[in-house]
Every structure is written in structure tokens, then in C-alpha cells.
Amino acid sequence: MNKLSMKHLRYFAALAERRHFGRAAEACAISQPALSLQIKELEDLLGAPLVERGARQLRLTRLGEAVAERAGDILRAVDELGDLARASARPMAGQLRIGVIPTVAPYLLPAVIKTLSAKLPGLDLRPREAVTARLVEELLAGRLDAAIVALPVSEPALHEEPLFAEEFRLVRPLAEADQPVPPPEMLPKMRLLLLEEGHCFRDQALSFCRMGGGARDLMEGSSLSTLVQMVGAGIGITLIPDMAVRVETRSAPVAVARLPAPRPSRTIGVIWRRRNPLSEQLAQIADLLRAMRLSEAA
């Protein structure tokens, strides 16, 4: 077992996550034959097979499942050694792997990068855009340091740091600009355009409208930009967060209105692993982002 290496563990962890030799090899930036060789070496070192190689499907053996879990723990512990070294740096320097949800990234990320680059010039930001579920998964696996999401996430292993709250706006075709703003109970009776499943903003909008996922006139889009353009074409109405209004409505013939109280809103915050050695520095970054948002609103 003295020939067991971190390389073996990282390659096997990639395979266990993706359950596909080609995709795992691509993620590890090596050829598929080279990955297969490394997995075979690991199996020889352990003296038992870790994967069942089928024609169309790859499965982990019982030992493979156990090794994958233990390898994940070991790799996270090794990554945290690097975090400990970064945590000792004053001011914070080195890579910061930060995730951002799609309904925040296009509107907030440029200001985040500008602010952190100015305040922490030694920081090497590595942003990653994905839906909340994926960001939480990558945080727990140690592949991200922090993520900007809509709160709450309610994952016990993650710390949640609120940054700011923002309202949702109603977007209608421009021809309806002079019409009264419909109350929330009327929205389920209208053709409502929402993001496709997987986006937390969709769930928040449905909750406000008191609609189930099987609403009859519900139509879906892949982005807020798509939804607003569909509204401009007269297809229906939608809700978008306040931070998206300026960007998404400048090229579409739409009208934007505030909904009657109680107005729908969401809280945007930063999350990170509670045991992350960078917790103190991440809290300082959250303070910088909170101050940035306040100065923008002033």
C-alpha cells in the first residue's frame, strides 16, 4: 500500500462522481486509457475490483462505494491544509473558488470582481456559475470555497451570511403599462413565464403566486433574458429580481411594475463550509460585499 498516491484517489473520486471513464478523464485533463490504467493500479493495490465495467453503464462495487466515500474525506482534508495556509495570509491571497447562481451572476458578479480585486489585490478569483443544488454539492465536496445564493439553503454543514434583500418586479408587455397592477391571487390565472426547474428563483416565484409546479398556463425559459424577451413578444408576464431589471429590460418592449404589498422578495447571501479554515476571511469578504451593495443603493 506504500505505492498508493493522491493521484490514484483524485482520479478514482472523479470516476466515482461521474460514473463515466470519458467524462472523468476529461475532468482530470488526462486521456481515458491513462485514467483506466490508474484505476486498475488502484484496484491492484487494494486487491479487489472497485468498478463493474458494463457495456453501457459503470457501477461501483460495494468496496468501490466505501473507497469513494473515504477518498472524498481524504481529499477534502488535504485541500483544507491548503486552506489553512491561505488562512494564515494577511491580507487574504491566492485562489478563491466562488460559485454564483445564474439569477445573480450576470448582474452582481462584475461588481463583486471589481470590489474584491481593488480591496484584496492578491486574491485570484475563480467564479463558477451553477444552480444552487450544484453549488451546495461542490461546496460540501470541497471544490468551492464559497457561493453567492438565495437564502436560506438550510444545509447544516454550511454557514449562511446574509448580504441584502431585493424585491421581485412584475414585467408585462409594454401595451399593458397603463393597466392596474394585478394582485398576487390573479397571477395564477395569467400566462406566467418562469425559469425551468432547478432554479431557486422559480420556486420563490411559484410560492409567491401560490401555484403548484403543474400550473396549467405556466411557460418556462432557460434564463431571465429569455423570459423578458418572451414578455416583450406578448407571450405572457413574468417576475424578475430587482437587480436584473436594468440589464434585461433595456432592449425589450416591456413595462416594469412593483407588486402590491406584501411584495415578494429574496435574501441574497454567501455560504461556506462551517469547518472551512478560511471562515474568518470569508466573513470579511461578506462584509466587503455588503458594503459594496449599500454604496450602490445609496
Secondary structure in CASP SS format (residue, H / E / C, confidence):
PFRMAT SS
TARGET T0000
AUTHOR 0000-0000-0000
METHOD secondary structure of the structure
MODEL  1
M C 1.00
N C 1.00
K C 1.00
L C 1.00
S C 1.00
M H 1.00
K H 1.00
H H 1.00
L H 1.00
R H 1.00
Y H 1.00
F H 1.00
A H 1.00
A H 1.00
L H 1.00
A H 1.00
E H 1.00
R H 1.00
R C 1.00
H C 1.00
F H 1.00
G H 1.00
R H 1.00
A H 1.00
A H 1.00
E H 1.00
A H 1.00
C H 1.00
A C 1.00
I C 1.00
S C 1.00
Q H 1.00
P H 1.00
A H 1.00
L H 1.00
S H 1.00
L H 1.00
Q H 1.00
I H 1.00
K H 1.00
E H 1.00
L H 1.00
E H 1.00
D H 1.00
L H 1.00
L H 1.00
G C 1.00
A C 1.00
P C 1.00
L C 1.00
V E 1.00
E E 1.00
R E 1.00
G C 1.00
A C 1.00
R C 1.00
Q C 1.00
L E 1.00
R E 1.00
L E 1.00
T C 1.00
R H 1.00
L H 1.00
G H 1.00
E H 1.00
A H 1.00
V H 1.00
A H 1.00
E H 1.00
R H 1.00
A H 1.00
G H 1.00
D H 1.00
I H 1.00
L H 1.00
R H 1.00
A H 1.00
V H 1.00
D H 1.00
E H 1.00
L H 1.00
G H 1.00
D H 1.00
L H 1.00
A H 1.00
R H 1.00
A H 1.00
S C 1.00
A C 1.00
R C 1.00
P C 1.00
M C 1.00
A C 1.00
G E 1.00
Q E 1.00
L E 1.00
R E 1.00
I E 1.00
G E 1.00
V E 1.00
I C 1.00
P C 1.00
T C 1.00
V C 1.00
A H 1.00
P H 1.00
Y H 1.00
L H 1.00
L H 1.00
P H 1.00
A H 1.00
V H 1.00
I H 1.00
K H 1.00
T H 1.00
L H 1.00
S H 1.00
A H 1.00
K H 1.00
L C 1.00
P C 1.00
G C 1.00
L E 1.00
D E 1.00
L E 1.00
R E 1.00
P E 1.00
R E 1.00
E E 1.00
A C 1.00
V C 1.00
T H 1.00
A H 1.00
R H 1.00
L H 1.00
V H 1.00
E H 1.00
E H 1.00
L H 1.00
L H 1.00
A C 1.00
G C 1.00
R C 1.00
L C 1.00
D C 1.00
A E 1.00
A E 1.00
I E 1.00
V E 1.00
A E 1.00
L E 1.00
P C 1.00
V C 1.00
S C 1.00
E C 1.00
P C 1.00
A C 1.00
L E 1.00
H E 1.00
E E 1.00
E E 1.00
P E 1.00
L E 1.00
F E 1.00
A E 1.00
E E 1.00
E E 1.00
F E 1.00
R E 1.00
L E 1.00
V E 1.00
R E 1.00
P E 1.00
L H 1.00
A H 1.00
E H 1.00
A C 1.00
D C 1.00
Q C 1.00
P C 1.00
V C 1.00
P C 1.00
P C 1.00
P H 1.00
E H 1.00
M H 1.00
L H 1.00
P H 1.00
K H 1.00
M C 1.00
R C 1.00
L E 1.00
L E 1.00
L E 1.00
L E 1.00
E C 1.00
E C 1.00
G C 1.00
H C 1.00
C H 1.00
F H 1.00
R H 1.00
D H 1.00
Q H 1.00
A H 1.00
L H 1.00
S H 1.00
F H 1.00
C H 1.00
R C 1.00
M C 1.00
G C 1.00
G C 1.00
G C 1.00
A C 1.00
R C 1.00
D C 1.00
L C 1.00
M E 1.00
E E 1.00
G E 1.00
S C 1.00
S C 1.00
L H 1.00
S H 1.00
T H 1.00
L H 1.00
V H 1.00
Q H 1.00
M H 1.00
V H 1.00
G H 1.00
A C 1.00
G C 1.00
I C 1.00
G C 1.00
I E 1.00
T E 1.00
L E 1.00
I E 1.00
P E 1.00
D H 1.00
M H 1.00
A H 1.00
V H 1.00
R H 1.00
V H 1.00
E H 1.00
T C 1.00
R C 1.00
S C 1.00
A C 1.00
P C 1.00
V E 1.00
A E 1.00
V E 1.00
A E 1.00
R E 1.00
L C 1.00
P C 1.00
A C 1.00
P C 1.00
R C 1.00
P C 1.00
S E 1.00
R E 1.00
T E 1.00
I E 1.00
G E 1.00
V E 1.00
I E 1.00
W E 1.00
R E 1.00
R C 1.00
R C 1.00
N C 1.00
P C 1.00
L C 1.00
S H 1.00
E H 1.00
Q H 1.00
L H 1.00
A H 1.00
Q H 1.00
I H 1.00
A H 1.00
D H 1.00
L H 1.00
L H 1.00
R H 1.00
A H 1.00
M H 1.00
R H 1.00
L H 1.00
S H 1.00
E H 1.00
A H 1.00
A C 1.00
END
